[in-house]
Amino acid sequence: MGMDILQPAVALMVWTMIIWAWMYVTRIPAMQQAHIQPDDAQVPGILDAKLPQQVQSKAHNYNHLHEQPTVFYAVAIVLAILGQGDGMNAFLGWIYVGLRVVHSLVQVTANKVMVRFVLFLISSLVLIALIFSAASVVFGAGTELQGDALLKAG
């Protein structure tokens, strides 16, 4: 009980690996075409300077999937441990993942910054709601729920 939020967390992990594969499928041929050797990438910014934006957008998105989503993974695990990962929290988890997938697709295709910003803002608000939910249990607003979760865990 309370583990449903782990499903969107794992789904986002799968999506991250899809972007990883997409990044390499496009980046390696582009590096070969631009005559960039792997060690050339030691110079900061060289790939951004020498590779097309549509290639680099996949790498940038892959990096983005290792920034804020790490907070999502942490809050999903906390909510699951507390037995609070079902219902609305799981639903919010799926909304967060959906927004991050759409953000990825925008970034790796059209790369419209204002669209990305709005998606990032909305996903951030969803993440804040999940954090607030976890904080309310951990810091006592949901003391009765916290006690139930500890009894079930023990």
N, C-alpha and C positions, 0 to 999 in steps of 0.2 A: 504494500500500500504506500502511496505517495511517491512512486518511482516513475510515473508517466513522463515527467519532465526530462528524464534521461533520453527519451526517444528523440525530441528535437535536438538535444545536445549531440547525440550520435549522428543525426542527419546533417548537422552543420560540420561535423568532422568529415563525413563522407564528401560533402560539398567542397570542403577545403582541399581534399585530395584530388577532386575533379579539376579544380582550378590549378593545382600543382601540375597535374598531367598536361593540361592545356598550355600552361606556361612553357613547359619544356618542349612540347610538340611544336610550338611556334618559335621559341627562343633559339634552340640549337640550330635549326636551319638558317635562321636570320643571322646568327653569329658566323656561321660558315660562309654565307653569302657576303657578309661585310668583312670577311677575312679577319675576324676577331679571334684571337687565341684565348683559351680559358684563363691563362694568367694575366691577360690584359685587363680582366675584370677586377684586378686588385686596385686599380686606379678608381677612386670614387667618382661616380657620375659618367664613366666612360660608356657604359651600356646605354644610358639615357641619351648620351650625345650621339652615339653611332647607330643605334637600332631604331626602327620606326616606332612611333608612339603606339600603334595598334599591337605591337609585340610587347612593348614594355608595360602596357596597361594590365596585362595578365600578371606580370611579376609584381606590379604595384598592388593589385588586388589581393594576390596571395599574401603579401606582407600585411595588408589591412585585415585579413582574416586571422592574423596572429596578434592583433592589437586588442580592440574592445571585446571581441568574442571570448577572449580568455576570461574576462569578468563574467560573461554569461555562463561559461563552463563552471566556474567556481560557484556562482549563485545556484545553478541547477543542482550541483552536488550537495550544497548546503540544504536546499529545499528537500531534496530526496532523503537525506539523512534525517531531517526533522519530520519526515512523513507528510510534507506539505507540497509535494510535487505533482499532485493531481488537480483536477478541476480547472479553475481559472488560471492557476500558475502554469499548468501544462499548456493551456490554450495560449497564454501570453508567450510561452516558450516557442510555440509553433509560429506565432505572429512574428516574433523576433527573427527566427530562422528564415521565414518567408521574405521578410524585408531585407535581410542580408543577402539572400540569393538574388533578389531583384537588383539590389545595389551592385552586386558583382556583375550581373549581366549588363547593366547600364555602363559600368566602368570598362568592361572588356569589349564593348561594342561601340556605342555612340559616344560614350564618355562625356556626357553633359553634366558639368559640375553642379549646376543648381539642382538638377534632378537627384544627383547623388547626395547633395547636401540635405535635401528634404527627406530622402529615405534614411540617411544617417541620423538626422534629428528625430524622426519618428521612432526608429529602432532604439535610439538612446532613451527616449521616454518610456518605451516598453521595458527596457532593461532596468531603468530606475524603478519602475513599478515592481519588478521582480525583486530587486534589492530591498525595497521598502517592505515587501511581504516577508522576506527572510529576516530583516532587521526587527520587524514587529514581533516575531516569535523569539528570536535570539535575545532581544533586549527586554522581553517581558510583557509586551502588549498582548501577546498570545500565550500567557503563562500556562493556562489550562491545556493548550495545544502542545506546548513544549513538554509538559509533564507526560502527556499521552504518548508523544513521540519517544521520550526516553524510556517509558515503560515497555513499549513495543520493541525498542532496540535492545533492551536488556533482557 
